[in-house]
Amino acid sequence: MSKKYLIVVDGQKDFVTGALRNEEAIRTLPNLLKKVEETDPNKVMILATMDTHGPDYMNTLEGQKLPVPHCIKDTDGWHLVPELEKLLEQKRSEVKDNRKPVTGVGVAYKPTFGSYELIDSIYCEVEDTPVEFEICGYCTDICVVSNALMLRAAFPNAPITVDASCCAGVTPEAHKAALTVMKSCQIDVVNED
């Protein structure tokens, strides 16, 4: 029997209504929230990533290439959108046995597009157990694709699915391009427009 994960990538205020406001993210947020709401944390581990930058963001390579301060730790825009934060808290309270390492709800903070912490935490928990992943979140063409490809590299035989209806790219064209890249890397894309 395989261990299942729902990875919610960067459902933070700055990617939805904040510094990097995205109308497509606003449009798809209800789908993402519904997916989290319908996920049983006693059967599927829910992991949320959070883009996390420091006050020196503008001095980093990313800050030079994308000169819009966002997801600066402990600022309002760094926090998860309130509806998602509330749902994750509710899901934490639904977990019947917190001693099971691959059930429940967790958060991985990441200073860049992909999360080594996410990969390491999953790898340590599952050892040789087969795994399955479903991914949703923001931005499809940056952090979603980065994490999906990192998971593909770390777990080459694991089924990985991306729910396109629960994602948004920087632009609709960039979203579609990222979906194409993921499909090329044997990641299943569902609910594509």
Secondary structure as UniProt FT lines:
FT   STRAND          3..9
FT   HELIX           13..16
FT   TURN            19..20
FT   HELIX           23..37
FT   TURN            41..43
FT   STRAND          44..51
FT   TURN            55..56
FT   HELIX           57..59
FT   HELIX           61..65
FT   TURN            73..74
FT   HELIX           76..78
FT   HELIX           82..94
FT   TURN            98..99
FT   TURN            101..102
FT   STRAND          105..110
FT   HELIX           116..126
FT   TURN            127..128
FT   STRAND          131..138
FT   HELIX           140..144
FT   HELIX           145..154
FT   TURN            156..157
FT   STRAND          160..168
FT   HELIX           172..184
FT   TURN            185..186
FT   STRAND          188..190
//
